[in-house]
């Protein structure tokens, strides 16, 4: 759904957040499928649960262990 120019803008903005504010920026999960979304952008309850598990396993637990 995003053009190469839009993806480059997202990457640039994410890098600015990291550099200027020192905050982590998590990449979007790639394991969600169309049925996980109500309209292509907003997650359904099952999709939100999958996302939450991914966020916890991939990012929050490792961060908390540090």
C-alpha positions, 0 to 999 in steps of 0.5 A, a space after each residue: 500500500 505504500 510507495 517507495 517514497 512513502 517508505 523512505 519517509 517513514 524510515 527517515 522519520 523513524 531514524 529521527 525519532 531514534 536519534 533525536 529522542 532516543 526512543 526505540 521504533 519497532 518495525 511493523 509485524 509482517 505476520 499479520 494477514 488481511 483477515 486480521 484487519 477490519 478495513 486494511 488498517 485497523 486490527 480486529 480483536 484477533 489481529 490485535 491479540 496476535 499483534 500484542 503477542 508479537 510485540 511482547 515476545 519480540 520487543 517488550 520481554 527482551 527490553 525488560 530483561 535488560 
